[in-house]
Every structure is written in structure tokens, then in C-alpha cells.
Amino acid sequence: MKGTESYRPSPLAAHALKVAGLIMAFAVLIDFAALLLLSGLPDNATPLDALRLQLSITGQIVDRGIIPLVGIALFLAGLWIDSVSNPSRGGQKLWRGLRLGILLYGALLGLLFLLIVPLHINNAIQVRRGTLDQISQQATTAETQLTTRLLAEADSQRTQINGLVQNEPALNQAVVAGQVSADEAKLIRGFKQDPKSLDKFIQDKVKQTRTQLQQRVRSERLSTEKRAKQDALKSLVQTPLSSLLLAVGYILVSWAGLREGNPGDRKAAPRPRREEETVEE
């Protein structure tokens, strides 16, 4: 009885790997084109908004960067299986041309991800600086608006209190209606005897309210700056490192493939002869 024949990989598996690899490698270009063409800015966008959009685009490109690398690996694996399963065919001309093209494509992607590293770092630094400046300006504007609003409210309150000071029946009616407490009515009557105390009362109240609101604004500013710094640090580390690793992976794979040449062009190595055992009855 003859021994079992040596196992050869299925040509169907090789074909499936090559087709799947090509689809994975090149289909991602549709996503890249959509990101570049469909990501727009409004008419009132600022330079900081443009930098943030660039950060978003490069980040999404890097997030999808592993897909073509896997596709290239599958395609090359399919070619290798094809060369093993059909050593005498020497590889079809079409697949040989596609192999060279996909290796050059991988090299270009490696260069792209290598260029993304300094671009993303520069944009992230500028966005961090611009965001912190924006937060500072917003806090300053909020404090200015707060002071203006408090002064307007103080003037309105002074006018209202002066009306009650000059009109005792109206003050008594406000107490009866519950609009003014008995302690407040007593304080208002005191303003009639000492008009200067009213200004001091208003100023103290404005100062106290302004201090409380300023503390709240500054606390929110510190919290917002902390989040902005954390986001900037993540953007400065995660995306550039991922892009650098992808660049190294693409360049190494492409360089090794171009250096090796087409496996179908090389003469297949002779297979070791397996001894056959015969069983005599």
C-alpha cells in the first residue's frame, strides 16, 4: 500500500486570501477620501477650528491605518500559498504585477503615516495653546459680564429700596404681602435715618455676590483647563505613537517584500523524497 501523498494547500484558499487582501488594502481609501472631501468647516470657523478638524482627520486615518496592513499581509500570504500549491506554474503575470503594486502602495502608506507624526504633534501643540487661550478669554469675558450685570442689579436694587424708604405705606404693604421680611423692613427704615448706609449695604452685597460668582467662574476655568490639557496629552501621545508604529510596519513589510522579489520567479526548491513503505502479506 502506498503512503499518503504530501499535503498541498488549496488553490481556493490562496485565491480567497488574495482577493480579501486586495479589498481590505484598497477599500480603506474610500474612507480616507470621504474624510478629506466631506469634512468641511462653517463659514464662521476660526483657525483653531481648522486645526481641530485636521487633528480629527489625522486621528481617524490613523485609527483605520491597520486595515490596509492586514490586507497586504493577507494578499502576500495568498501569493505564498499559491506558489506552494502550484510550484510549476511560476505565478501568474497579473498577480505578480499586483504584488509589486501593493508593495509600493504599502511603502507610500508607510511614508504617509511617517509624515502624520510631526504634523499631528504640531497641530496638537497649537490646539492646546489655542484652547487654553480661548478658555482664559472666555473666563475674563464672563467676569467682565458678571461685574456689569451686578452693577446694573445694584442700581436697580438701590432705586427700589429708595422708593420704599420714601414711601412708608408701600413698605408696610410689601411686608404684609410677604415681599419684604420684618428684618428687611427694619433695615430699610434705618436707611432713611442714615442714607450713606444704603450705599455701603449695596456695595457689600455686590462685593459678596461678585466674590462667590468669580470663585465659581475660576473653578470652572480650572476644571476646563485640566480637561483640555488631558485631551492634548492624549492627542500628543496616542495618535503619533500609533502612526509611527504603522509607518514602521508598512515600511518593513514593503522593504522585505521588494527585497525578496517575486516568489513565483524563483525556482521552487526540490521537495525531499519520502520513503514509501510496502506491506507484504
C-alpha positions as a Markdown table, in Angstrom:
| # | Residue | x | y | z |
|---|---|---|---|---|
| 1 | Met | 0.0 | 0.0 | 0.0 |
| 2 | Lys | 1.4 | 3.4 | -1.0 |
| 3 | Gly | 1.9 | 6.1 | 1.7 |
| 4 | Thr | -0.3 | 9.2 | 1.8 |
| 5 | Glu | 0.6 | 11.9 | -0.6 |
| 6 | Ser | 2.2 | 15.1 | 0.7 |
| 7 | Tyr | -0.4 | 17.8 | 1.6 |
| 8 | Arg | -0.7 | 20.8 | -0.6 |
| 9 | Pro | -2.7 | 23.9 | 0.3 |
| 10 | Ser | -6.0 | 24.5 | -1.6 |
| 11 | Pro | -5.8 | 27.0 | -4.5 |
| 12 | Leu | -9.2 | 28.3 | -3.4 |
| 13 | Ala | -7.8 | 29.3 | -0.1 |
| 14 | Ala | -5.0 | 31.2 | -1.8 |
| 15 | His | -7.4 | 32.9 | -4.2 |
| 16 | Ala | -9.7 | 33.9 | -1.3 |
| 17 | Leu | -6.8 | 35.4 | 0.7 |
| 18 | Lys | -5.6 | 37.4 | -2.3 |
| 19 | Val | -9.0 | 38.8 | -3.1 |
| 20 | Ala | -9.8 | 39.6 | 0.5 |
| 21 | Gly | -6.4 | 41.2 | 1.0 |
| 22 | Leu | -6.8 | 43.5 | -2.0 |
| 23 | Ile | -10.3 | 44.6 | -0.9 |
| 24 | Met | -9.0 | 45.3 | 2.7 |
| 25 | Ala | -6.0 | 47.1 | 1.4 |
| 26 | Phe | -7.7 | 49.5 | -1.1 |
| 27 | Ala | -11.3 | 49.8 | 0.3 |
| 28 | Val | -10.0 | 52.0 | 3.1 |
| 29 | Leu | -9.1 | 54.6 | 0.5 |
| 30 | Ile | -12.8 | 55.3 | 0.2 |
| 31 | Asp | -12.9 | 56.2 | 3.9 |
| 32 | Phe | -9.8 | 58.4 | 3.6 |
| 33 | Ala | -11.3 | 60.2 | 0.6 |
| 34 | Ala | -14.6 | 60.8 | 2.5 |
| 35 | Leu | -12.7 | 62.2 | 5.5 |
| 36 | Leu | -10.8 | 64.6 | 3.3 |
| 37 | Leu | -13.6 | 65.7 | 1.0 |
| 38 | Leu | -16.7 | 65.6 | 3.2 |
| 39 | Ser | -15.2 | 67.2 | 6.4 |
| 40 | Gly | -16.0 | 70.9 | 6.0 |
| 41 | Leu | -15.9 | 73.9 | 8.2 |
| 42 | Pro | -18.7 | 76.5 | 8.7 |
| 43 | Asp | -18.2 | 80.0 | 7.2 |
| 44 | Asn | -17.5 | 81.5 | 10.7 |
| 45 | Ala | -14.9 | 78.9 | 11.5 |
| 46 | Thr | -11.7 | 80.1 | 13.2 |
| 47 | Pro | -8.1 | 79.0 | 12.6 |
| 48 | Leu | -8.4 | 77.0 | 15.8 |
| 49 | Asp | -11.4 | 75.1 | 14.4 |
| 50 | Ala | -9.4 | 74.3 | 11.3 |
| 51 | Leu | -6.6 | 72.8 | 13.4 |
| 52 | Arg | -9.1 | 70.8 | 15.4 |
| 53 | Leu | -10.6 | 69.4 | 12.2 |
| 54 | Gln | -7.1 | 68.4 | 11.0 |
| 55 | Leu | -6.5 | 66.6 | 14.3 |
| 56 | Ser | -9.7 | 64.8 | 13.9 |
| 57 | Ile | -9.0 | 63.7 | 10.3 |
| 58 | Thr | -5.4 | 62.5 | 11.0 |
| 59 | Gly | -6.7 | 60.7 | 14.2 |
| 60 | Gln | -9.4 | 58.9 | 12.2 |
| 61 | Ile | -6.9 | 58.0 | 9.4 |
| 62 | Val | -4.5 | 56.5 | 12.0 |
| 63 | Asp | -7.4 | 54.6 | 13.6 |
| 64 | Arg | -8.1 | 52.9 | 10.2 |
| 65 | Gly | -4.4 | 52.5 | 9.4 |
| 66 | Ile | -4.1 | 48.9 | 10.5 |
| 67 | Ile | -6.7 | 47.7 | 7.9 |
| 68 | Pro | -4.6 | 48.1 | 4.8 |
| 69 | Leu | -1.6 | 46.5 | 6.6 |
| 70 | Val | -3.7 | 43.4 | 7.4 |
| 71 | Gly | -4.9 | 43.4 | 3.8 |
| 72 | Ile | -1.4 | 43.5 | 2.4 |
| 73 | Ala | -0.4 | 40.6 | 4.8 |
| 74 | Leu | -3.4 | 38.5 | 3.6 |
| 75 | Phe | -2.5 | 39.2 | 0.0 |
| 76 | Leu | 1.1 | 38.2 | 0.4 |
| 77 | Ala | 0.0 | 35.1 | 2.4 |
| 78 | Gly | -2.3 | 34.2 | -0.5 |
| 79 | Leu | 0.5 | 34.5 | -3.0 |
| 80 | Trp | 2.8 | 32.3 | -0.9 |
| 81 | Ile | 0.1 | 29.6 | -0.6 |
| 82 | Asp | -0.5 | 29.9 | -4.4 |
| 83 | Ser | 3.3 | 29.4 | -5.0 |
| 84 | Val | 3.3 | 26.3 | -2.7 |
| 85 | Ser | 0.2 | 24.7 | -4.1 |
| 86 | Asn | 1.2 | 25.4 | -7.7 |
| 87 | Pro | 5.1 | 25.3 | -7.8 |
| 88 | Ser | 5.2 | 24.5 | -11.5 |
| 89 | Arg | 3.0 | 27.4 | -12.7 |
| 90 | Gly | 5.5 | 30.0 | -11.5 |
| 91 | Gly | 2.9 | 32.6 | -10.6 |
| 92 | Gln | 0.5 | 34.4 | -12.9 |
| 93 | Lys | 1.7 | 37.7 | -14.5 |
| 94 | Leu | -1.4 | 39.5 | -13.2 |
| 95 | Trp | -0.7 | 38.5 | -9.6 |
| 96 | Arg | 3.0 | 39.3 | -10.0 |
| 97 | Gly | 2.1 | 42.8 | -11.1 |
| 98 | Leu | -0.3 | 43.3 | -8.3 |
| 99 | Arg | 2.3 | 42.1 | -5.8 |
| 100 | Leu | 4.7 | 44.8 | -6.9 |
| 101 | Gly | 1.9 | 47.4 | -6.9 |
| 102 | Ile | 0.7 | 46.5 | -3.4 |
| 103 | Leu | 4.2 | 46.6 | -2.0 |
| 104 | Leu | 4.7 | 50.1 | -3.5 |
| 105 | Tyr | 1.3 | 51.1 | -2.1 |
| 106 | Gly | 2.4 | 49.9 | 1.3 |
| 107 | Ala | 5.6 | 51.9 | 1.1 |
| 108 | Leu | 3.6 | 55.0 | 0.3 |
| 109 | Leu | 1.3 | 54.4 | 3.2 |
| 110 | Gly | 4.3 | 54.0 | 5.4 |
| 111 | Leu | 5.6 | 57.4 | 4.2 |
| 112 | Leu | 2.1 | 58.9 | 4.8 |
| 113 | Phe | 2.0 | 57.7 | 8.4 |
| 114 | Leu | 5.5 | 58.8 | 9.0 |
| 115 | Leu | 4.6 | 62.3 | 7.8 |
| 116 | Ile | 1.5 | 62.3 | 10.0 |
| 117 | Val | 3.6 | 62.1 | 13.2 |
| 118 | Pro | 5.2 | 65.6 | 13.1 |
| 119 | Leu | 2.1 | 67.1 | 11.5 |
| 120 | His | -0.2 | 65.8 | 14.3 |
| 121 | Ile | 2.2 | 66.8 | 17.1 |
| 122 | Asn | 2.5 | 70.3 | 15.7 |
| 123 | Asn | -1.3 | 70.7 | 15.4 |
| 124 | Ala | -1.9 | 69.2 | 18.8 |
| 125 | Ile | 0.5 | 71.7 | 20.4 |
| 126 | Gln | -1.2 | 74.6 | 18.6 |
| 127 | Val | -4.6 | 73.4 | 19.5 |
| 128 | Arg | -3.6 | 73.0 | 23.2 |
| 129 | Arg | -2.2 | 76.6 | 23.2 |
| 130 | Gly | -5.2 | 78.0 | 21.4 |
| 131 | Thr | -7.7 | 76.1 | 23.6 |
| 132 | Leu | -6.1 | 77.4 | 26.8 |
| 133 | Asp | -6.1 | 81.0 | 25.4 |
| 134 | Gln | -9.7 | 80.6 | 24.5 |
| 135 | Ile | -10.6 | 79.3 | 27.9 |
| 136 | Ser | -8.8 | 82.3 | 29.5 |
| 137 | Gln | -10.5 | 84.8 | 27.3 |
| 138 | Gln | -13.9 | 83.2 | 28.0 |
| 139 | Ala | -13.3 | 83.4 | 31.7 |
| 140 | Thr | -12.2 | 87.0 | 31.5 |
| 141 | Thr | -15.3 | 87.9 | 29.4 |
| 142 | Ala | -17.5 | 86.0 | 31.9 |
| 143 | Glu | -16.0 | 88.0 | 34.8 |
| 144 | Thr | -16.5 | 91.3 | 33.0 |
| 145 | Gln | -20.1 | 90.5 | 32.1 |
| 146 | Leu | -20.6 | 89.4 | 35.7 |
| 147 | Thr | -19.4 | 92.8 | 37.1 |
| 148 | Thr | -21.6 | 94.7 | 34.6 |
| 149 | Arg | -24.6 | 92.6 | 35.5 |
| 150 | Leu | -24.1 | 93.0 | 39.2 |
| 151 | Leu | -23.7 | 96.8 | 38.9 |
| 152 | Ala | -26.9 | 97.0 | 36.9 |
| 153 | Glu | -28.7 | 94.9 | 39.5 |
| 154 | Ala | -27.2 | 97.0 | 42.3 |
| 155 | Asp | -28.6 | 100.2 | 40.7 |
| 156 | Ser | -32.0 | 98.6 | 40.3 |
| 157 | Gln | -32.0 | 97.5 | 43.9 |
| 158 | Arg | -30.9 | 100.9 | 45.1 |
| 159 | Thr | -33.7 | 102.5 | 43.2 |
| 160 | Gln | -36.3 | 100.0 | 44.6 |
| 161 | Ile | -35.1 | 100.5 | 48.2 |
| 162 | Asn | -35.1 | 104.3 | 47.9 |
| 163 | Gly | -38.7 | 104.0 | 46.8 |
| 164 | Leu | -39.6 | 102.1 | 49.8 |
| 165 | Val | -37.6 | 104.4 | 52.1 |
| 166 | Gln | -39.6 | 107.4 | 50.8 |
| 167 | Asn | -42.9 | 105.6 | 50.9 |
| 168 | Glu | -43.7 | 104.1 | 54.3 |
| 169 | Pro | -47.2 | 102.8 | 53.2 |
| 170 | Ala | -45.7 | 100.9 | 50.3 |
| 171 | Leu | -43.1 | 99.4 | 52.7 |
| 172 | Asn | -45.8 | 98.3 | 55.1 |
| 173 | Gln | -47.8 | 96.8 | 52.2 |
| 174 | Ala | -44.7 | 94.9 | 51.0 |
| 175 | Val | -44.3 | 93.5 | 54.5 |
| 176 | Val | -47.9 | 92.4 | 54.6 |
| 177 | Ala | -47.7 | 90.8 | 51.2 |
| 178 | Gly | -44.6 | 88.9 | 52.2 |
| 179 | Gln | -42.3 | 90.6 | 49.7 |
| 180 | Val | -40.2 | 92.1 | 52.4 |
| 181 | Ser | -39.4 | 90.5 | 55.8 |
| 182 | Ala | -39.7 | 92.3 | 59.1 |
| 183 | Asp | -35.9 | 92.4 | 59.5 |
| 184 | Glu | -35.5 | 93.8 | 56.0 |
| 185 | Ala | -38.2 | 96.4 | 56.7 |
| 186 | Lys | -36.3 | 97.4 | 59.8 |
| 187 | Leu | -33.1 | 97.7 | 57.8 |
| 188 | Ile | -34.8 | 99.8 | 55.2 |
| 189 | Arg | -36.2 | 102.2 | 57.8 |
| 190 | Gly | -32.7 | 102.6 | 59.1 |
| 191 | Phe | -31.5 | 103.7 | 55.6 |
| 192 | Lys | -34.0 | 106.6 | 56.0 |
| 193 | Gln | -32.1 | 107.8 | 59.1 |
| 194 | Asp | -28.6 | 107.2 | 57.6 |
| 195 | Pro | -28.7 | 107.4 | 53.7 |
| 196 | Lys | -25.0 | 106.7 | 53.4 |
| 197 | Ser | -25.5 | 103.2 | 55.0 |
| 198 | Leu | -27.6 | 102.3 | 51.9 |
| 199 | Asp | -24.6 | 102.7 | 49.6 |
| 200 | Lys | -22.4 | 100.7 | 52.0 |
| 201 | Phe | -25.1 | 98.0 | 52.1 |
| 202 | Ile | -25.3 | 97.8 | 48.3 |
| 203 | Gln | -21.6 | 97.8 | 47.9 |
| 204 | Asp | -21.1 | 95.0 | 50.4 |
| 205 | Lys | -23.8 | 92.9 | 48.9 |
| 206 | Val | -22.3 | 93.4 | 45.4 |
| 207 | Lys | -18.9 | 92.5 | 46.6 |
| 208 | Gln | -20.0 | 89.4 | 48.4 |
| 209 | Thr | -22.0 | 88.2 | 45.4 |
| 210 | Arg | -19.2 | 89.0 | 42.9 |
| 211 | Thr | -16.7 | 87.1 | 45.0 |
| 212 | Gln | -18.9 | 84.0 | 45.1 |
| 213 | Leu | -19.6 | 84.1 | 41.3 |
| 214 | Gln | -15.9 | 84.8 | 40.5 |
| 215 | Gln | -14.9 | 81.8 | 42.5 |
| 216 | Arg | -17.4 | 79.7 | 40.6 |
| 217 | Val | -16.1 | 81.0 | 37.2 |
| 218 | Arg | -12.5 | 80.4 | 38.2 |
| 219 | Ser | -13.3 | 76.9 | 39.4 |
| 220 | Glu | -15.0 | 76.1 | 36.1 |
| 221 | Arg | -12.0 | 77.6 | 34.3 |
| 222 | Leu | -9.5 | 75.4 | 36.2 |
| 223 | Ser | -11.7 | 72.3 | 35.5 |
| 224 | Thr | -12.0 | 73.1 | 31.8 |
| 225 | Glu | -8.2 | 73.7 | 31.5 |
| 226 | Lys | -7.5 | 70.4 | 33.2 |
| 227 | Arg | -9.7 | 68.5 | 30.7 |
| 228 | Ala | -8.1 | 70.4 | 27.8 |
| 229 | Lys | -4.6 | 69.5 | 29.0 |
| 230 | Gln | -5.6 | 65.9 | 29.4 |
| 231 | Asp | -7.1 | 65.7 | 25.9 |
| 232 | Ala | -4.0 | 67.4 | 24.5 |
| 233 | Leu | -1.7 | 65.0 | 26.2 |
| 234 | Lys | -3.6 | 62.1 | 24.9 |
| 235 | Ser | -3.6 | 63.5 | 21.4 |
| 236 | Leu | 0.2 | 64.2 | 21.6 |
| 237 | Val | 1.0 | 60.6 | 22.7 |
| 238 | Gln | -1.6 | 58.1 | 21.4 |
| 239 | Thr | -2.0 | 59.1 | 17.7 |
| 240 | Pro | 1.7 | 59.9 | 16.9 |
| 241 | Leu | 2.9 | 56.7 | 18.5 |
| 242 | Ser | 0.2 | 54.6 | 16.7 |
| 243 | Ser | 1.1 | 56.4 | 13.4 |
| 244 | Leu | 4.8 | 55.8 | 14.0 |
| 245 | Leu | 4.2 | 52.0 | 14.6 |
| 246 | Leu | 2.1 | 51.8 | 11.5 |
| 247 | Ala | 4.8 | 53.6 | 9.4 |
| 248 | Val | 7.4 | 51.1 | 10.7 |
| 249 | Gly | 5.1 | 48.2 | 9.9 |
| 250 | Tyr | 4.3 | 49.3 | 6.4 |
| 251 | Ile | 8.0 | 50.1 | 5.6 |
| 252 | Leu | 9.3 | 46.9 | 7.0 |
| 253 | Val | 6.8 | 44.7 | 5.1 |
| 254 | Ser | 7.2 | 46.6 | 1.8 |
| 255 | Trp | 11.0 | 46.6 | 2.1 |
| 256 | Ala | 11.2 | 42.9 | 2.9 |
| 257 | Gly | 8.8 | 42.1 | 0.0 |
| 258 | Leu | 10.6 | 44.3 | -2.5 |
| 259 | Arg | 14.0 | 42.9 | -1.4 |
| 260 | Glu | 12.7 | 39.3 | -1.6 |
| 261 | Gly | 11.3 | 39.6 | -5.1 |
| 262 | Asn | 8.5 | 37.6 | -6.6 |
| 263 | Pro | 8.4 | 34.1 | -5.2 |
| 264 | Gly | 6.9 | 32.8 | -8.4 |
| 265 | Asp | 10.0 | 33.9 | -10.3 |
| 266 | Arg | 12.3 | 31.8 | -8.2 |
| 267 | Lys | 12.8 | 28.2 | -8.9 |
| 268 | Ala | 10.9 | 26.0 | -6.5 |
| 269 | Ala | 13.2 | 24.1 | -4.1 |
| 270 | Pro | 13.1 | 20.4 | -4.6 |
| 271 | Arg | 10.9 | 18.5 | -2.2 |
| 272 | Pro | 12.6 | 15.9 | 0.0 |
| 273 | Arg | 11.6 | 12.4 | -1.2 |
| 274 | Arg | 9.5 | 10.5 | 1.2 |
| 275 | Glu | 10.2 | 6.8 | 1.5 |
| 276 | Glu | 7.2 | 4.6 | 0.8 |
| 277 | Glu | 6.6 | 1.5 | 2.8 |
| 278 | Thr | 5.2 | -1.6 | 1.3 |
| 279 | Val | 3.4 | -4.1 | 3.3 |
| 280 | Glu | 3.7 | -7.7 | 2.1 |
| 281 | Glu | 1.1 | -10.1 | 3.1 |
